[in-house]
């Protein structure tokens, strides 16, 4: 295992890294797995992702994960706290969590989902539930047999829907919303005292993410958020980068891009109107921003029919 001991040096592993690891040697993957461009659905799956943690920790696996331990056990180490999870426990790890390590029992298997941050924002129409806005949130709760059955049905249905050719992606997104709302309900109903205690900087980061979620449509510059948090732009940028591995400007831009994609997909407003509503100085500015973020023009994106996700 890496001998890094400073969270500021944590590696970043994204969704493509996880998929690449899995596809590099399918013989190491047990159980049923559906691989989409923005999400994974796993049933009875072993911890095939373990090499990423073992070789790179501390590491931020830049995805959100919700699983129920079907058999065996796991013990992720986050900060200085170990989260011991056994059969029937639901474990949620958000995309900003830094893993210092993870241990697994023999024959450990999971039923769960893994989604990119962008996909989670997309399914919620750019307005995620408050609990998911904390990028460093991790929690584990034990589910009753009936609650475990509900989760297994969510995962199995998502798995089956994803395999139906030409399925409307909106159907899958709707079920993801329901499954994630169920996750939030379990968190709230079973107590939230087992989540990570946040430092002053961590609380500032959480407030920043909430502000971005509320204002990115019209506030595109870091100055606005720094003033709301009573910080200098330099200090805010420093703590965001240090604790999340992503620049503050990137947080703003990726949220803005998701909101633009939703607007283009679900409305027929002229681009000039969208540029005005999103507070771009000109239509040209919007077009340049969108092309830089997505690799295609706003007009081309609008014309694309929804494809299988």
The 8 nearest C-alpha neighbors of each residue, nearest first, counted from 0:
[[1, 53, 54, 2, 56, 55, 52, 3],
 [0, 2, 3, 54, 55, 56, 53, 57],
 [3, 1, 4, 0, 56, 57, 55, 5],
 [4, 2, 1, 5, 57, 8, 56, 9],
 [3, 5, 2, 6, 57, 8, 99, 1],
 [4, 6, 7, 8, 3, 9, 57, 2],
 [5, 7, 9, 8, 4, 57, 97, 242],
 [6, 8, 5, 241, 9, 242, 244, 240],
 [9, 7, 6, 5, 10, 3, 57, 4],
 [8, 10, 57, 58, 6, 7, 11, 59],
 [9, 11, 58, 59, 55, 8, 57, 12],
 [10, 12, 59, 58, 60, 13, 9, 61],
 [13, 11, 60, 61, 16, 59, 10, 58],
 [14, 12, 61, 16, 15, 60, 11, 62],
 [13, 15, 17, 16, 62, 18, 115, 61],
 [14, 16, 18, 17, 13, 19, 12, 20],
 [15, 17, 19, 13, 14, 18, 12, 20],
 [18, 16, 20, 14, 15, 19, 21, 48],
 [19, 17, 15, 21, 20, 16, 22, 14],
 [20, 18, 16, 22, 21, 17, 23, 15],
 [21, 19, 17, 23, 18, 22, 16, 24],
 [20, 22, 18, 19, 23, 25, 24, 17],
 [21, 23, 19, 24, 25, 20, 18, 17],
 [24, 22, 20, 21, 19, 25, 18, 26],
 [25, 23, 22, 26, 27, 21, 20, 28],
 [24, 26, 27, 28, 22, 21, 23, 29],
 [25, 27, 24, 28, 29, 21, 23, 22],
 [26, 28, 25, 24, 47, 29, 21, 45],
 [29, 27, 25, 26, 47, 45, 30, 21],
 [30, 28, 44, 45, 27, 31, 43, 26],
 [29, 31, 44, 43, 42, 32, 28, 45],
 [30, 32, 42, 41, 44, 43, 29, 33],
 [33, 31, 41, 40, 34, 42, 30, 39],
 [34, 32, 40, 39, 158, 35, 41, 31],
 [33, 35, 39, 32, 38, 36, 40, 18],
 [36, 34, 38, 37, 308, 39, 33, 161],
 [35, 37, 308, 38, 34, 39, 15, 14],
 [38, 36, 35, 115, 114, 118, 308, 39],
 [39, 37, 114, 35, 113, 36, 115, 34],
 [40, 38, 34, 113, 33, 112, 35, 41],
 [41, 39, 112, 33, 32, 158, 111, 113],
 [40, 42, 32, 111, 110, 44, 31, 112],
 [43, 41, 110, 31, 44, 30, 109, 32],
 [42, 44, 30, 108, 109, 110, 31, 41],
 [45, 43, 30, 108, 109, 42, 29, 41],
 [44, 46, 108, 29, 47, 107, 109, 28],
 [47, 45, 48, 49, 44, 108, 107, 109],
 [46, 48, 49, 45, 28, 27, 21, 50],
 [49, 47, 46, 50, 51, 17, 20, 52],
 [48, 50, 52, 51, 47, 46, 53, 101],
 [51, 49, 53, 52, 48, 54, 47, 55],
 [52, 50, 49, 54, 53, 55, 48, 56],
 [51, 53, 56, 49, 50, 55, 54, 100],
 [54, 52, 50, 0, 51, 55, 56, 49],
 [53, 55, 0, 51, 52, 50, 1, 56],
 [56, 54, 52, 51, 58, 53, 1, 57],
 [57, 55, 58, 52, 99, 100, 53, 1],
 [56, 58, 99, 9, 98, 55, 97, 10],
 [57, 59, 56, 10, 9, 98, 97, 11],
 [58, 60, 97, 11, 61, 96, 12, 98],
 [61, 59, 12, 62, 13, 11, 58, 94],
 [60, 62, 94, 13, 59, 12, 95, 11],
 [63, 61, 94, 115, 60, 114, 116, 14],
 [64, 62, 93, 94, 114, 113, 92, 115],
 [65, 63, 113, 92, 91, 112, 93, 62],
 [66, 64, 91, 111, 112, 90, 113, 92],
 [67, 65, 111, 90, 110, 89, 109, 68],
 [66, 68, 89, 110, 88, 109, 69, 87],
 [67, 69, 109, 86, 70, 87, 88, 85],
 [68, 70, 86, 109, 108, 67, 87, 110],
 [71, 69, 107, 86, 108, 68, 72, 106],
 [70, 72, 107, 104, 106, 105, 85, 86],
 [73, 71, 85, 104, 84, 103, 107, 70],
 [74, 72, 103, 84, 102, 83, 104, 75],
 [73, 75, 83, 102, 82, 101, 81, 84],
 [76, 74, 101, 82, 81, 100, 77, 102],
 [75, 77, 81, 100, 99, 80, 101, 98],
 [78, 76, 98, 80, 99, 79, 97, 75],
 [77, 79, 80, 76, 99, 97, 98, 195],
 [78, 80, 77, 76, 81, 99, 195, 98],
 [81, 79, 77, 78, 76, 82, 195, 75],
 [80, 82, 76, 75, 74, 83, 77, 79],
 [83, 81, 74, 75, 84, 76, 80, 139],
 [82, 84, 74, 73, 81, 85, 75, 72],
 [85, 83, 73, 72, 88, 74, 82, 86],
 [84, 86, 72, 88, 68, 71, 87, 73],
 [87, 85, 68, 69, 70, 88, 71, 72],
 [86, 88, 142, 68, 141, 67, 85, 69],
 [89, 87, 141, 67, 140, 86, 85, 68],
 [88, 90, 67, 140, 139, 66, 141, 87],
 [89, 91, 139, 66, 65, 138, 67, 88],
 [90, 92, 65, 138, 137, 64, 139, 93],
 [93, 91, 137, 64, 63, 136, 96, 90],
 [92, 94, 63, 136, 134, 95, 96, 135],
 [93, 95, 62, 61, 63, 96, 134, 60],
 [94, 96, 134, 135, 93, 243, 59, 61],
 [97, 95, 135, 94, 59, 93, 98, 92],
 [98, 96, 59, 58, 77, 57, 99, 95],
 [99, 97, 77, 58, 57, 100, 76, 59],
 [100, 98, 57, 76, 56, 77, 97, 58],
 [101, 99, 76, 98, 75, 56, 52, 57],
 [100, 102, 75, 74, 76, 103, 73, 52],
 [103, 101, 74, 73, 75, 104, 100, 72],
 [104, 102, 73, 72, 74, 107, 105, 101],
 [105, 103, 72, 71, 107, 73, 106, 102],
 [104, 106, 107, 71, 103, 72, 70, 108],
 [107, 105, 71, 108, 104, 70, 45, 103],
 [108, 106, 71, 70, 105, 104, 72, 45],
 [109, 107, 45, 44, 43, 70, 69, 68],
 [108, 110, 68, 44, 43, 69, 67, 66],
 [111, 109, 42, 67, 66, 43, 41, 69],
 [112, 110, 66, 41, 65, 40, 109, 154],
 [113, 111, 40, 65, 39, 64, 41, 66],
 [112, 114, 64, 39, 38, 63, 62, 40],
 [115, 113, 38, 63, 62, 37, 118, 116],
 [114, 116, 62, 118, 117, 37, 63, 119],
 [115, 117, 119, 118, 62, 120, 114, 63],
 [118, 116, 120, 115, 119, 121, 257, 253],
 [119, 117, 121, 115, 120, 116, 37, 122],
 [118, 120, 116, 122, 121, 117, 115, 123],
 [121, 119, 125, 117, 123, 118, 122, 127],
 [120, 122, 118, 124, 119, 123, 125, 117],
 [121, 123, 172, 119, 124, 120, 118, 176],
 [124, 122, 120, 121, 127, 125, 126, 119],
 [125, 123, 121, 122, 126, 120, 261, 127],
 [124, 126, 120, 123, 121, 258, 127, 257],
 [127, 125, 124, 123, 120, 128, 212, 213],
 [126, 128, 123, 120, 125, 129, 131, 132],
 [129, 127, 130, 131, 126, 132, 180, 123],
 [128, 130, 132, 131, 127, 133, 209, 126],
 [129, 131, 132, 128, 133, 183, 136, 127],
 [132, 130, 133, 129, 128, 127, 134, 93],
 [131, 133, 129, 130, 134, 209, 208, 127],
 [132, 134, 205, 136, 131, 135, 130, 208],
 [135, 133, 95, 93, 136, 94, 132, 96],
 [134, 136, 96, 95, 133, 93, 137, 94],
 [137, 135, 133, 93, 134, 92, 96, 194],
 [138, 136, 92, 91, 194, 93, 135, 195],
 [139, 137, 194, 91, 90, 193, 136, 140],
 [138, 140, 90, 89, 91, 88, 141, 137],
 [141, 139, 89, 88, 142, 189, 138, 90],
 [140, 142, 88, 87, 89, 143, 139, 189],
 [143, 141, 146, 87, 147, 88, 140, 144],
 [142, 144, 146, 145, 147, 141, 87, 148],
 [145, 143, 147, 146, 148, 142, 87, 149],
 [144, 146, 148, 147, 143, 149, 142, 150],
 [147, 145, 149, 143, 148, 144, 142, 150],
 [148, 146, 144, 150, 145, 149, 142, 143],
 [147, 149, 145, 151, 146, 150, 152, 144],
 [148, 150, 146, 152, 147, 151, 153, 145],
 [151, 149, 153, 147, 152, 148, 154, 146],
 [150, 152, 148, 154, 153, 149, 155, 147],
 [151, 153, 155, 149, 150, 154, 156, 148],
 [154, 152, 150, 156, 151, 155, 157, 178],
 [153, 155, 151, 157, 152, 156, 158, 111],
 [154, 156, 158, 152, 157, 153, 151, 159],
 [157, 155, 159, 153, 158, 154, 152, 160],
 [158, 156, 160, 154, 155, 159, 161, 153],
 [157, 159, 155, 156, 161, 160, 40, 154],
 [160, 158, 156, 162, 161, 157, 155, 163],
 [161, 159, 157, 163, 162, 158, 156, 171],
 [162, 160, 158, 159, 163, 157, 171, 33],
 [161, 163, 159, 160, 164, 158, 33, 166],
 [164, 162, 160, 161, 166, 165, 159, 158],
 [163, 165, 166, 162, 161, 307, 160, 167],
 [166, 164, 167, 163, 307, 306, 168, 162],
 [167, 165, 164, 163, 168, 307, 160, 170],
 [166, 168, 169, 170, 165, 171, 307, 305],
 [169, 167, 171, 170, 166, 307, 172, 308],
 [168, 170, 172, 167, 171, 173, 122, 166],
 [171, 169, 173, 168, 172, 167, 174, 166],
 [172, 170, 174, 168, 173, 169, 175, 157],
 [171, 173, 169, 175, 122, 174, 170, 168],
 [174, 172, 176, 170, 175, 171, 169, 177],
 [173, 175, 177, 171, 176, 172, 178, 170],
 [174, 176, 172, 178, 177, 173, 179, 171],
 [177, 175, 173, 179, 174, 178, 180, 172],
 [176, 178, 174, 180, 175, 179, 181, 173],
 [179, 177, 181, 175, 180, 176, 174, 153],
 [180, 178, 182, 181, 176, 177, 175, 183],
 [179, 181, 183, 177, 182, 178, 176, 184],
 [180, 182, 184, 178, 179, 183, 177, 185],
 [183, 181, 179, 185, 180, 184, 178, 186],
 [182, 184, 180, 186, 181, 185, 187, 179],
 [183, 185, 181, 187, 186, 182, 188, 180],
 [186, 184, 182, 188, 183, 187, 189, 181],
 [187, 185, 183, 184, 189, 188, 191, 190],
 [188, 186, 184, 190, 185, 189, 183, 191],
 [187, 189, 185, 190, 186, 184, 191, 183],
 [190, 188, 186, 187, 185, 140, 191, 141],
 [191, 189, 187, 188, 192, 186, 193, 140],
 [190, 192, 193, 194, 186, 187, 189, 138],
 [193, 191, 194, 190, 195, 138, 196, 189],
 [194, 192, 191, 138, 195, 139, 190, 137],
 [193, 195, 138, 192, 137, 191, 196, 136],
 [194, 196, 197, 137, 193, 136, 138, 135],
 [197, 195, 194, 198, 193, 201, 192, 202],
 [196, 198, 201, 202, 195, 199, 200, 135],
 [197, 199, 201, 200, 202, 196, 203, 195],
 [198, 200, 202, 201, 203, 197, 204, 196],
 [201, 199, 203, 198, 202, 204, 238, 197],
 [202, 200, 198, 204, 197, 203, 199, 205],
 [201, 203, 205, 199, 204, 200, 197, 198],
 [204, 202, 200, 206, 201, 205, 207, 199],
 [205, 203, 207, 201, 202, 206, 200, 208],
 [204, 206, 202, 208, 133, 207, 203, 201],
 [207, 205, 203, 209, 204, 208, 210, 202],
 [206, 208, 204, 210, 205, 209, 203, 211],
 [209, 207, 211, 205, 210, 206, 212, 204],
 [210, 208, 212, 206, 207, 211, 213, 205],
 [211, 209, 207, 213, 212, 208, 214, 206],
 [212, 210, 215, 208, 214, 213, 209, 251],
 [211, 213, 209, 210, 214, 208, 215, 126],
 [214, 212, 210, 211, 209, 215, 216, 126],
 [213, 215, 211, 216, 218, 210, 212, 217],
 [216, 214, 211, 218, 217, 255, 219, 251],
 [217, 215, 277, 214, 255, 218, 258, 219],
 [216, 218, 277, 278, 215, 214, 219, 276],
 [219, 217, 215, 214, 220, 216, 223, 278],
 [218, 220, 215, 217, 251, 221, 252, 216],
 [221, 219, 222, 218, 223, 248, 224, 251],
 [220, 222, 224, 223, 225, 232, 248, 219],
 [223, 221, 225, 220, 224, 232, 226, 231],
 [222, 224, 226, 221, 225, 220, 227, 218],
 [225, 223, 227, 226, 221, 222, 228, 207],
 [226, 224, 230, 228, 222, 232, 227, 223],
 [225, 227, 229, 223, 228, 224, 230, 222],
 [228, 226, 224, 225, 229, 223, 230, 210],
 [227, 229, 225, 226, 230, 224, 203, 207],
 [228, 230, 226, 227, 225, 231, 224, 235],
 [231, 229, 225, 228, 226, 235, 232, 234],
 [230, 232, 233, 234, 225, 235, 229, 226],
 [231, 233, 235, 225, 234, 236, 222, 230],
 [234, 232, 236, 231, 235, 237, 230, 225],
 [233, 235, 237, 231, 236, 232, 238, 230],
 [236, 234, 232, 237, 238, 233, 239, 231],
 [235, 237, 233, 239, 247, 234, 238, 232],
 [236, 238, 234, 240, 235, 239, 241, 233],
 [239, 237, 241, 235, 240, 236, 242, 234],
 [240, 238, 236, 242, 241, 237, 243, 247],
 [239, 241, 246, 244, 245, 237, 238, 243],
 [242, 240, 238, 7, 239, 244, 243, 237],
 [241, 243, 239, 240, 238, 244, 7, 6],
 [244, 242, 245, 240, 95, 239, 241, 134],
 [243, 245, 240, 241, 242, 246, 11, 239],
 [246, 244, 240, 243, 249, 247, 239, 250],
 [245, 247, 240, 249, 248, 239, 236, 250],
 [246, 248, 250, 249, 236, 239, 251, 245],
 [249, 247, 251, 246, 250, 252, 221, 220],
 [248, 250, 252, 246, 251, 247, 253, 245],
 [251, 249, 247, 248, 253, 252, 254, 246],
 [252, 250, 248, 249, 254, 253, 215, 211],
 [251, 253, 255, 249, 254, 250, 256, 248],
 [252, 254, 256, 255, 250, 251, 249, 257],
 [255, 253, 257, 256, 251, 252, 250, 258],
 [254, 256, 252, 258, 253, 215, 257, 216],
 [255, 257, 253, 259, 254, 258, 252, 260],
 [256, 258, 260, 254, 259, 255, 261, 253],
 [259, 257, 255, 261, 256, 260, 125, 262],
 [258, 260, 262, 256, 261, 257, 263, 255],
 [261, 259, 257, 263, 262, 258, 264, 256],
 [260, 262, 264, 258, 259, 263, 265, 257],
 [263, 261, 259, 260, 265, 264, 266, 258],
 [264, 262, 260, 301, 261, 265, 266, 259],
 [265, 263, 261, 262, 301, 260, 266, 300],
 [264, 266, 262, 263, 261, 267, 260, 301],
 [267, 265, 268, 262, 263, 264, 261, 269],
 [266, 268, 269, 265, 263, 264, 262, 270],
 [267, 269, 266, 270, 272, 273, 263, 271],
 [270, 268, 272, 271, 267, 273, 274, 266],
 [269, 271, 273, 272, 274, 268, 282, 297],
 [270, 272, 274, 269, 273, 282, 275, 281],
 [273, 271, 275, 269, 270, 274, 276, 268],
 [272, 274, 270, 276, 275, 271, 277, 269],
 [273, 275, 271, 279, 277, 272, 282, 276],
 [274, 276, 278, 272, 273, 277, 279, 271],
 [275, 277, 273, 278, 274, 272, 217, 279],
 [278, 276, 217, 274, 216, 275, 279, 273],
 [277, 279, 217, 275, 276, 274, 280, 218],
 [280, 278, 274, 281, 277, 275, 285, 284],
 [281, 279, 278, 284, 282, 275, 274, 285],
 [280, 282, 284, 283, 279, 274, 285, 275],
 [283, 281, 285, 284, 274, 271, 286, 270],
 [282, 284, 286, 281, 285, 287, 280, 288],
 [285, 283, 281, 287, 282, 286, 288, 279],
 [284, 286, 288, 282, 283, 287, 274, 279],
 [287, 285, 283, 289, 288, 284, 290, 297],
 [288, 286, 284, 290, 285, 289, 291, 283],
 [287, 289, 285, 291, 286, 290, 284, 292],
 [288, 290, 292, 286, 291, 287, 293, 285],
 [291, 289, 294, 295, 296, 287, 293, 292],
 [290, 292, 288, 289, 294, 293, 287, 295],
 [293, 291, 289, 290, 294, 288, 256, 253],
 [294, 292, 290, 295, 291, 289, 296, 256],
 [293, 295, 290, 291, 292, 296, 289, 297],
 [296, 294, 290, 293, 299, 300, 297, 289],
 [295, 297, 290, 299, 298, 300, 286, 289],
 [296, 298, 300, 299, 301, 286, 289, 295],
 [297, 299, 301, 296, 300, 302, 270, 295],
 [300, 298, 302, 296, 301, 297, 303, 295],
 [299, 301, 297, 303, 298, 302, 296, 295],
 [300, 302, 298, 299, 263, 303, 264, 297],
 [303, 301, 299, 300, 304, 298, 264, 297],
 [304, 302, 300, 301, 305, 299, 306, 264],
 [303, 305, 306, 302, 301, 300, 264, 307],
 [304, 306, 303, 307, 168, 167, 308, 264],
 [307, 305, 308, 304, 168, 165, 167, 303],
 [306, 308, 168, 165, 305, 166, 167, 164],
 [307, 35, 36, 306, 168, 37, 161, 38]]
